[in-house]
Amino acid sequence: MKIIFMGSTEGSLFCLKELCRRGFDIAAVVTQTDKPAGRGMKVSAPPVKAYAAENNIPVFQPETLKDDALVSQLAALSPDLIVVVAYGKILPESVLKLPPKGCINLHASLLPKYRGAAPVNWAIINGEKETGITTQLMVKKLDAGDILMQEKETITENDTTGTLLEKLIIKGAILLADTVKLWDERKINPVPQDESLVTFSPIMKKEDGKIDWNKNANDIVNLVRGTNPWPGAYTELGLETGEKLKIWMAVSAQIDIAGEPGKISIDKERLFVKASSGAVELIEVQPENKRRMIVSEYLRGYKLPARFNS
């Protein structure tokens, strides 16, 4: 069985390696174009590109999949199946209908919950205690195809989007390879999604990380966890300067602070902020254009206002 693999992230690479380790025939890899990244904006290739080249797997990096020449090149490979993991582009119908065994996608939620681009972020932000991974048949409508296999994963109170993604991709790589094998052997009966249970997880924007101190402490802590490492939770130090303080780690604290939400309370080397209910203790922060630091270090070097903006 010939497989075309589409993916662009470190997680994609983990899945590609597992498919290769299992001995599947990867006819080609399709990934995003090289792009500037990092503080120096150095042009970097997607993680899967170097691995594919090292293993003599042809690599395609199209600007768009709506290119008749590209579709003809992929068709010439005679793929039996297309596997997609965090590729980053919508597959047009011309690509979806190429392989006779369809297109399989790995999605980081228990579909039909959290369709969309940021399922792990929003599951944590919304206070979910459980999520998981799903392999599904791809259709034109985003994340709406029949479910092939699923596996659950507990969300702990210490999980961030970063740590939870690491756990999900390890399980996901194994589940994906198992799905491909069983699908090829015709041992999976696809299950349609229940449209009445659908929820969505839109792509994260920088402004999604802004903290509203009028929310309760648990919701604020969930936002900090769910936006770590990106886009990052932040609060504004003052309306005059617009200076931001990024919050990397915080916990709920059941203490009473007089005043309005956003009011700051400092106890020795600890920093608390009043929420609508309870308070939030900041553990690790990052001043604008500075490095990350623990709060005790931050308090020794920076002057704070009486309250953060909501």
ZAFI-925833 format. One record per residue: y, x, z of N, C-alpha, C in turn; residue in three letters. Coordinates in steps of 0.1 Angstrom, whole numbers, padded with zeros to 4 digits, always signed. Atoms other than C-alpha are relative to their C-alpha. Layout:
YXZYXZYXZALA...
REM end
This chain:
-0012+0008+0000+0000+0000+0000+0013+0009+0000MET-0013-0007+0001+0034+0014-0011+0011-0007+0008LYS-0011+0006-0008+0063+0009+0013+0013+0007-0004ILE-0013-0005+0001+0100+0013+0007+0006-0003+0014ILE-0006+0001-0014+0117+0020+0041+0015+0000-0001PHE-0014+0000-0001+0153+0010+0047+0005+0001+0014MET-0006-0002-0013+0172+0023+0077+0010+0011+0001GLY-0011-0009-0001+0201+0043+0089+0003+0007+0013SER-0003-0005-0013+0200+0050+0126-0011+0009+0006THR+0010-0008-0007+0182+0072+0151-0012-0008+0003GLU+0011+0009-0002+0161+0042+0159-0008-0002-0012GLY+0007+0001+0012+0152+0038+0123-0009+0012-0003SER+0008-0012+0002+0141+0074+0122-0013+0000+0008LEU+0012+0001-0008+0118+0068+0151-0011-0009-0006PHE+0009+0009+0006+0102+0039+0133-0006+0006-0013CYS+0005-0006+0012+0099+0058+0100-0011+0011+0004LEU+0010-0011-0005+0081+0087+0119-0013-0007+0004LYS+0012+0007-0004+0057+0062+0134-0008-0005-0012GLU+0007+0005+0012+0048+0047+0100-0006+0012-0007LEU+0006-0012+0006+0043+0082+0086-0012+0005+0008CYS+0011-0005-0009+0022+0092+0116-0013-0008-0002ARG+0011+0009+0002+0000+0062+0110-0006+0001-0014ARG+0006-0002+0013-0006+0073+0074+0005-0010-0011GLY-0005+0009+0010+0014+0046+0055+0007+0008-0011PHE-0006-0006+0012+0025+0055+0020+0015-0004-0002ASP-0014+0003+0001+0063+0057+0021+0005+0005-0014ILE-0004-0004+0014+0074+0056-0016+0014+0004-0001ALA-0014-0004+0000+0111+0059-0008+0007-0004+0012ALA-0008+0004-0011+0137+0058+0018+0014-0004-0005VAL-0014+0004+0004+0170+0038+0013+0008+0000+0013VAL-0009-0001-0012+0198+0046+0037+0014+0000-0004THR-0014+0000+0002+0235+0045+0041+0005+0013-0006GLN-0006-0012+0005+0258+0070+0024+0005+0009+0011THR-0005-0010-0010+0269+0102+0042+0015-0004+0003ASP-0013+0004-0005+0300+0094+0063+0006+0009+0010LYS-0006-0007-0011+0326+0111+0085-0004-0006+0014PRO+0004+0005-0014+0316+0109+0122+0004+0011+0010ALA-0004-0009-0011+0325+0124+0155+0015+0002+0001GLY-0014-0003-0003+0358+0137+0169+0006+0008-0012ARG-0005-0008+0011+0361+0162+0140-0001-0007-0013GLY+0002+0008+0013+0352+0135+0114-0007+0008-0011MET+0008-0007+0010+0327+0158+0098-0010-0009-0007LYS+0009+0008+0008+0307+0143+0070-0015+0002+0005VAL+0014-0001-0005+0272+0135+0084-0009-0009-0008SER+0010+0008+0007+0241+0122+0068-0008-0009+0010ALA+0009+0008-0009+0220+0093+0083-0012+0008+0005PRO+0011-0008-0006+0192+0106+0106-0012+0000-0009PRO+0012+0001+0008+0165+0094+0082+0000+0009-0012VAL-0001-0008+0012+0178+0115+0053-0007+0013+0000LYS+0006-0013-0001+0168+0149+0065-0015+0000+0001ALA+0014+0001-0002+0134+0138+0076-0007-0004-0013TYR+0006+0004+0013+0126+0121+0043+0000+0012-0009ALA+0000-0011+0009+0137+0152+0024-0011+0011+0004ALA+0010-0009-0005+0115+0174+0046-0014-0004-0003GLU+0014+0005+0003+0085+0152+0038-0001-0004-0014ASN+0001+0002+0014+0092+0150+0001+0000-0015-0003ASN-0001+0014+0002+0101+0113+0003+0013-0002-0008ILE-0013+0003+0008+0127+0102-0024+0010-0008+0009PRO-0010+0007-0008+0160+0091-0008+0010-0006-0009VAL-0010+0007+0007+0184+0066-0022+0011-0004+0010PHE-0012+0003-0009+0220+0062-0007+0010-0008-0008GLN-0009+0008+0008+0236+0034-0027+0012-0005+0008PRO-0012+0007-0006+0271+0021-0020-0003-0015+0001GLU+0004+0015-0001+0257-0014-0027-0014-0002-0005THR+0014+0004+0005+0223-0030-0032+0001-0009-0012LEU-0002+0009+0012+0238-0053-0058+0003+0008-0012LYS-0002-0009+0012+0234-0027-0085-0013-0001-0008ASP+0012+0002+0008+0210-0036-0113-0007+0013-0003ASP+0007-0013+0003+0203+0001-0120-0008+0004+0012ALA+0007-0003-0012+0193+0006-0083-0013-0009+0001LEU+0011+0009-0001+0171-0025-0083-0011+0004-0010VAL+0010-0005+0010+0154-0012-0115-0007+0012+0005SER+0006-0012-0005+0148+0022-0098-0010-0004+0011GLN+0009+0004-0010+0132+0005-0068-0012-0007-0005LEU+0012+0007+0006+0111-0018-0089-0009+0009-0007ALA+0009-0010+0006+0098+0012-0108-0009+0007+0009ALA+0009-0005-0010+0083+0024-0076-0012-0009+0003LEU+0010+0010-0003+0061-0007-0075-0004-0002+0014SER+0003+0001-0014+0065-0013-0038-0008-0013+0003PRO+0008+0011-0005+0040-0036-0021+0008-0007+0011ASP-0007+0006-0011+0063-0041+0009+0013+0008+0003LEU-0012-0007-0005+0098-0033+0021+0002-0002+0015ILE-0002+0001-0015+0104-0025+0058+0014+0004+0003VAL-0014-0002-0003+0139-0027+0072+0002+0001+0015VAL-0003-0002-0014+0151-0013+0105+0015+0005+0001VAL-0014-0004-0001+0189-0012+0112+0005+0007-0012ALA-0005-0006+0013+0198-0005+0076+0015-0001+0000TYR-0015+0002-0001+0233-0019+0080+0006-0007-0012GLY-0004+0008+0012+0235-0039+0047-0009-0012-0002LYS+0008+0012+0003+0224-0074+0037-0007+0003-0013ILE+0008-0001+0012+0196-0074+0012+0002-0012-0009LEU-0002+0011+0009+0204-0094-0019-0014-0006-0004PRO+0012+0007+0004+0178-0118-0033-0008+0009-0011GLU+0006-0009+0010+0171-0093-0062-0009+0010+0007SER+0008-0010-0007+0158-0068-0036-0011-0007+0008VAL+0009+0007-0008+0141-0094-0013-0013-0004-0008LEU+0011+0005+0007+0119-0106-0041-0008+0011-0007LYS+0007-0012+0007+0108-0071-0053-0015+0001+0004LEU+0014-0003-0004+0077-0065-0032-0009-0013+0001PRO+0009+0012-0001+0047-0090-0035-0003-0004+0014PRO+0003+0003-0014+0041-0087+0003+0012-0003+0008LYS-0012+0003-0007+0077-0094+0011+0007+0011+0007GLY-0008-0009-0007+0102-0077+0033-0001-0003+0015CYS+0002+0001-0015+0096-0071+0071+0012+0007+0007ILE-0011-0005-0008+0125-0066+0095-0003+0001+0015ASN+0001-0001-0015+0125-0053+0131+0013-0004+0006LEU-0012+0005-0006+0150-0071+0152-0001+0001+0015HIS+0000-0003-0014+0160-0063+0188+0003-0012+0009ALA-0001+0012-0009+0157-0098+0204-0012-0008-0002SER+0011+0009+0002+0132-0125+0209+0006-0012-0008LEU-0005+0011+0009+0142-0146+0179-0008-0013+0003LEU-0013+0002+0007+0155-0172+0174+0012+0003+0008PRO-0012-0003-0008+0177-0161+0203+0007+0013-0006LYS-0007-0012+0003+0204-0136+0194-0002+0005-0014TYR-0001-0005+0014+0204-0135+0156+0013+0008-0002ARG-0013-0006+0003+0230-0111+0143-0001+0015+0003GLY-0002-0015+0001+0243-0075+0145-0001+0007+0014ALA-0001-0007-0013+0245-0069+0183-0008-0007+0011ALA+0008+0008-0010+0216-0086+0201-0002+0006+0014PRO+0002-0007-0013+0212-0060+0228+0013-0001+0009VAL-0013+0001-0007+0249-0059+0237+0002-0014+0006ASN-0003+0014-0005+0252-0097+0240-0010-0005+0010TRP+0010+0004-0010+0219-0102+0259+0005+0005+0014ALA-0005-0005-0013+0233-0079+0287+0013-0006+0004ILE-0013+0007-0004+0268-0093+0286-0002-0014+0005ILE+0003+0014-0004+0254-0128+0289-0009-0001+0013ASN+0007+0000-0013+0234-0118+0320-0015-0003-0002GLY+0014+0002+0002+0199-0122+0304-0008+0009+0009GLU+0009-0008-0008+0170-0110+0325-0012+0005-0009LYS+0012-0004+0009+0146-0106+0295+0005-0001-0014GLU-0002+0000+0014+0148-0097+0259-0013+0004-0007THR+0012-0005+0007+0124-0082+0234+0003+0005-0014GLY-0001-0004+0013+0117-0072+0199-0009-0010-0009ILE+0006+0010+0009+0106-0093+0169-0002+0007-0014THR+0001-0003+0014+0091-0085+0135+0000-0013-0007THR-0002+0012+0008+0100-0111+0109+0000+0002-0015GLN-0001+0000+0014+0097-0119+0073+0015-0002-0004LEU-0014+0001+0003+0132-0115+0057+0002-0011-0011MET-0005+0010+0009+0149-0144+0039+0015+0002-0003VAL-0014-0002+0003+0183-0147+0024+0009-0003+0012LYS-0008+0003-0012+0197-0163+0056-0003+0011+0011LYS+0002-0011-0010+0203-0136+0083-0009-0003+0012LEU+0009+0001-0012+0175-0132+0108-0007-0013+0002ASP+0006+0014-0001+0161-0166+0100-0014-0001-0005ALA+0014+0001+0006+0127-0157+0085-0010-0002+0011GLY+0012+0003-0009+0093-0165+0100-0003+0012+0008ASP+0004-0010-0009+0082-0146+0130-0014+0005-0002ILE+0013-0006+0001+0053-0122+0127-0006+0004+0013LEU+0004-0004-0013+0050-0105+0161+0012+0002+0009MET-0011-0002-0010+0070-0103+0193-0006+0007+0012GLN+0003-0006-0013+0070-0083+0225+0012+0000+0009GLU-0010+0002-0009+0090-0089+0256+0004+0013+0008LYS-0005-0011-0007+0111-0064+0276+0010-0005+0011GLU-0009+0004-0011+0127-0069+0311+0013+0008-0001THR-0013-0006-0001+0164-0062+0314+0003+0003+0015ILE-0003-0004-0014+0170-0043+0347+0015-0001+0003THR-0014+0001-0003+0202-0045+0366+0008+0013-0003GLU-0006-0013+0004+0208-0008+0357+0001+0003-0015ASN+0001-0002+0015+0202-0012+0320+0014-0001-0006ASP-0012+0001+0009+0231-0005+0296-0006-0003-0014THR+0005+0002+0013+0229-0012+0259-0007+0013-0005THR+0006-0013+0004+0221+0025+0254-0014+0001+0005GLY+0014-0002-0006+0191+0026+0278-0009-0011-0004THR+0009+0011+0004+0177-0008+0268-0004+0002-0015LEU+0003-0003+0014+0179+0002+0231-0011+0011-0001LEU+0010-0010+0000+0159+0033+0239-0014-0005+0003GLU+0013+0006-0004+0131+0013+0255-0005-0009-0012LYS+0004+0009+0011+0131-0013+0227-0004+0007-0013LEU+0004-0007+0012+0129+0012+0199-0013+0006+0001ILE+0013-0006-0002+0099+0029+0214-0011-0011-0002ILE+0009+0011+0002+0081-0005+0217+0001-0005-0015LYS-0002+0006+0013+0096-0016+0184-0008+0008-0011GLY+0007-0009+0010+0082+0014+0164-0015-0003+0000ALA+0014+0003-0001+0047+0006+0176-0003-0014-0005ILE+0002+0014+0004+0050-0031+0171+0002-0001-0015LEU-0002+0000+0014+0064-0025+0136-0012+0005-0008LEU+0012-0006+0006+0035-0003+0126-0012-0009+0001ALA+0011+0009-0002+0010-0027+0141+0002-0012-0010ASP-0003+0012+0009+0027-0056+0121-0004+0004-0014THR+0003-0004+0014+0025-0037+0088-0015+0000-0002VAL+0015-0001+0002-0012-0030+0093-0006-0013+0000LYS+0006+0013-0001-0021-0065+0103+0004-0009-0011LEU-0005+0008+0012+0001-0081+0076-0007+0004-0012TRP+0007-0005+0012-0016-0059+0050-0014-0005+0000ASP+0014+0005-0001-0050-0071+0063+0000-0015+0001GLU-0001+0014-0001-0038-0107+0063-0005-0006+0013ARG+0005+0004-0013-0044-0111+0100+0012-0006+0008LYS-0011+0006-0007-0010-0126+0109+0004-0013-0007ILE-0005+0013+0005+0001-0162+0105+0014-0001+0004ASN-0014+0001-0003+0039-0164+0103+0003-0013+0006PRO-0004+0012-0008+0056-0188+0127+0015-0003-0003VAL-0014+0003+0002+0088-0206+0116+0008+0000+0013PRO-0008+0000-0011+0117-0202+0139+0005-0015+0003GLN-0005+0013-0005+0128-0232+0160+0016+0000-0001ASP-0015-0001+0002+0164-0238+0147+0008-0006+0012GLU-0007+0006-0012+0173-0258+0179+0002+0010+0011SER-0001-0010-0010+0169-0226+0199+0009+0012-0004LEU-0007-0011+0006+0191-0204+0177+0013+0003+0008VAL-0012-0005-0006+0218-0183+0194+0004+0012-0009THR-0005-0011+0008+0240-0156+0178+0006+0011+0008PHE-0006-0012-0006+0252-0121+0185+0008+0007-0010SER-0009-0006+0010+0282-0112+0164+0002+0015+0002PRO-0003-0014-0001+0291-0076+0156+0010+0003+0011ILE-0009-0004-0011+0309-0059+0185+0013+0006-0006MET-0013-0005+0003+0346-0052+0181+0006+0007+0012LYS-0006-0007-0011+0367-0028+0202+0006-0009+0011LYS-0007+0009-0010+0386-0057+0218-0010-0008+0008GLU+0010+0007-0008+0353-0072+0230-0002+0007+0013ASP+0002-0007-0013+0353-0045+0257+0011-0002+0010GLY-0011+0002-0009+0386-0056+0273-0005-0008+0012LYS+0004+0007-0012+0380-0066+0309+0010-0011+0004ILE-0008+0011-0005+0393-0100+0321-0003-0001+0015ASP+0003+0000-0014+0396-0096+0359+0000-0014+0006TRP+0001+0014-0005+0398-0134+0362-0014-0005-0001ASN+0014+0003+0000+0361-0135+0356-0006+0005+0013LYS+0006-0004-0013+0336-0131+0384-0005+0014-0001ASN+0004-0015+0000+0324-0096+0394-0013+0002-0008ALA+0012-0003+0007+0289-0100+0380+0002+0000-0015ASN-0003+0000+0014+0302-0110+0346+0007+0013-0005ASP-0008-0012+0004+0326-0080+0345-0010+0012+0000ILE+0009-0011+0000+0298-0056+0355-0010-0001-0012VAL+0008+0002+0012+0276-0071+0327+0007+0004-0012ASN-0008-0004+0011+0304-0065+0303+0000+0015-0001LEU+0000-0015+0000+0306-0028+0313-0013+0005-0005VAL+0014-0005+0004+0268-0024+0309-0002-0003-0015ARG+0003+0005+0014+0267-0044+0276+0008+0007-0010GLY-0008-0007+0009+0294-0024+0260-0001+0016+0001THR+0002-0014-0001+0281+0010+0270-0013+0004-0008ASN-0010-0009+0002+0280+0032+0250+0012-0004-0010PRO-0010+0005+0009+0300+0012+0224+0001-0015+0000TRP-0013-0006+0002+0326-0002+0221+0007+0005+0013PRO-0006-0005-0013+0332+0006+0258+0009-0011+0007GLY-0008+0009-0007+0347-0016+0285+0013+0007+0004ALA-0012-0007-0004+0383-0009+0294+0010-0010+0006TYR-0011+0008-0006+0413-0022+0314+0013+0007-0003THR-0013-0006+0003+0450-0017+0308+0007+0003+0014GLU-0006-0004-0013+0469+0002+0335+0014-0006+0002LEU-0013+0006-0001+0503-0014+0327+0005-0006-0013GLY-0005+0007+0012+0520-0037+0303+0011+0010-0007LEU-0010-0008+0006+0548-0011+0298-0006+0011-0009GLU+0005-0011+0008+0527+0018+0285-0011-0004-0009THR+0012+0004+0008+0496+0000+0272-0011+0010+0002GLY+0010-0010-0002+0476+0029+0286-0013-0006+0004GLU+0013+0006-0004+0439+0021+0289-0009+0010+0008LYS+0010-0007-0008+0412+0032+0313-0013-0005-0003LEU+0013+0004+0004+0377+0031+0300-0009+0000+0013LYS+0009+0001-0011+0350+0020+0325-0014+0002-0005ILE+0014-0003+0005+0316+0036+0320-0010-0006+0009TRP+0010+0005-0010+0299+0024+0352+0007-0007+0011MET-0005+0008-0010+0306-0003+0377-0011-0008+0007ALA+0010+0009-0007+0288-0024+0403+0008-0011+0008VAL-0006+0010-0008+0295-0056+0421+0001+0004+0015SER-0002-0003-0014+0309-0054+0456+0005-0013+0007ALA-0004+0012-0007+0311-0083+0481+0010+0003+0011GLN-0010-0003-0010+0343-0074+0498+0012-0009-0004ILE-0012+0008+0002+0376-0093+0502+0012+0008-0002ASP-0012-0007+0004+0407-0081+0485+0011-0010-0001ILE-0010+0010+0001+0439-0100+0491+0008+0002-0013ALA-0008-0001+0013+0460-0108+0460-0007-0007-0012GLY+0004+0006+0013+0455-0118+0424-0011+0009-0006GLU+0010-0008+0008+0425-0107+0402+0006+0012-0007PRO-0005-0012+0005+0430-0072+0391+0006+0009+0010GLY-0006-0007-0011+0444-0061+0425-0009+0012+0003LYS+0008-0012-0003+0433-0025+0433+0000+0003+0015ILE+0001-0004-0014+0420-0014+0466-0008+0013+0001SER+0006-0013-0001+0412+0022+0475-0004+0003+0014ILE+0005-0003-0013+0390+0031+0504-0006+0014-0001ASP+0004-0014+0001+0388+0069+0508-0001+0004-0015LYS+0002-0004+0014+0373+0080+0475-0007-0010-0008GLU+0006+0011+0007+0361+0046+0464+0011-0009-0005ARG-0010+0008+0007+0380+0023+0440-0006-0014-0003LEU+0004+0014+0002+0376-0015+0441+0011-0008-0007PHE-0010+0009+0007+0392-0042+0419-0004-0014+0003VAL+0002+0014-0003+0395-0078+0428-0004-0008-0013LYS+0004+0009+0011+0377-0103+0405+0003-0014+0005ALA-0003+0014-0005+0380-0141+0406-0010-0004+0011SER+0010+0002-0011+0349-0140+0428-0006+0014+0003SER+0005-0014-0003+0339-0108+0446+0010+0011-0005GLY-0008-0012+0005+0351-0074+0436-0009+0009-0008ALA+0008-0010+0008+0340-0046+0412+0004+0014+0005VAL-0002-0014-0004+0336-0010+0424-0002+0008-0013GLU+0001-0009+0012+0343+0015+0396-0007+0013+0004LEU+0008-0012-0003+0319+0044+0396+0003+0012-0009ILE-0003-0011+0010+0326+0064+0364+0010-0006-0010GLU-0011+0005+0009+0358+0061+0343+0004+0012-0009VAL-0005-0010+0009+0376+0079+0315+0014-0004-0004GLN-0014+0003+0004+0414+0080+0312+0002+0002-0015PRO-0002-0001+0015+0428+0077+0277+0002+0014-0004GLU-0001-0013+0006+0423+0108+0256-0005+0012+0010ASN+0006-0010-0010+0405+0126+0286-0015-0002+0000LYS+0015+0001-0001+0369+0132+0295-0004-0010+0011ARG+0006+0009-0010+0346+0110+0316+0000+0007+0013ARG+0000-0005-0013+0347+0115+0353-0004-0010+0011MET+0003+0010-0011+0335+0100+0386+0013-0004+0007ILE-0012+0006-0006+0360+0079+0405+0007+0009+0010VAL-0006-0009-0010+0365+0104+0433+0009+0010-0006SER-0008-0010+0008+0377+0130+0408+0013-0007-0006GLU-0011+0007+0007+0399+0104+0390+0011-0003+0010TYR-0010+0004-0011+0416+0093+0423+0008+0012+0004LEU-0007-0012-0004+0425+0129+0431+0011+0005-0010ARG-0009-0006+0010+0443+0135+0398+0009-0010-0007GLY-0008+0010+0007+0458+0102+0387+0006-0010+0010TYR-0007+0010-0008+0483+0077+0401-0003-0014-0006LYS+0003+0013+0005+0473+0040+0399+0010-0010+0003LEU-0009+0011-0004+0493+0008+0397-0006-0008+0011PRO+0005+0009-0011+0490-0019+0423-0012-0009-0005ALA+0010+0008+0006+0468-0039+0399-0002+0003-0015ARG+0002-0001+0014+0452-0038+0365+0004-0013-0007PHE-0003+0012+0007+0463-0062+0338-0013-0008-0003ASN+0012+0009+0004+0440-0092+0331+0001-0004-0014SER
REM end
